[in-house]
Amino acid sequence: MKSITFDTLDDRFVISIEKNLVAKDRLLQLLNDLRIELLADKVDFGSQLEELDETIKQQWWDQNKRRFIPESVL
């Protein structure tokens, strides 16, 4: 038997993996990551969220840049 097999049905993919090939916890984490990516693909945040992101980053930088750049350079 092959370590990993992949089949296609009418409405789904079927993947079979030998148990000794990967730890159960790692496989469950991989499936959870895939589920999160699929959910994220369905979300439409729009441009307002991107604008908010830029505003928050700019405010943080304005408040913290002196921690990273000496005053003499600014």
N, C-alpha and C positions, 0 to 999 in steps of 0.2 A: 504494500500500500504506500502511496505517496504521503509525504509529511503534511502537505496542504493540498486540498482539492477544492475546486471551484466549479459550481454548476449554475446554470441559468434556467429558471422556471418562467412561466408566463408573467408572474407578478412579483418575482423576488429572485435574489441571489442566494445561493446556499454555499457556505464556506465550511469546510471540515478541516480541523487542525488536530494533529496528534497531541494528546495530553502532555506528553513528555517534552514537547517542543517549546512550550511557553507556560509561564506560571498563570494560574487562574486569575489572580489579582491584576496582573499586567494586562491580560486580555480584557478583563472587565473595565479597566481604566481606558484602554484603547477604544472600546465600544462607547463608553461615556463621552470621551473626547469627540468621537464621530457624531454622536447625538447632539452635542452642544454646537458643533459646526453646522449641522443641518438646521438647527433652530435659529442660529445666527444668520444663516442665509435667507431665512424667511422674513427677518425683521427689516423694516425700512425706517431708518432713523432720520433721514432727511438732512438737509443742510443746517438746520438750526442746532443740531447736536454737534456737528463739526465746528460751528462758530463758537458754541459754548466751550468746547474743548480748547480751542485756540485762546479764548479769553482766560480760562483758568490757568493754562500754561504760562501765558504772558504775565498774569498777576503773580504767579508763584515765582517766576524768574525775576520780576521787578523787586520782590521782597527778599530774595535769597542770593542774588548775583554777587553781592559783596562777600559772601562766604567762599566763593570760588575764584573771584577776580580781585586782585589787590586794588585798594582805593586809588592808588597812584595811576593805575591804568585806565580807570573809569574817568 
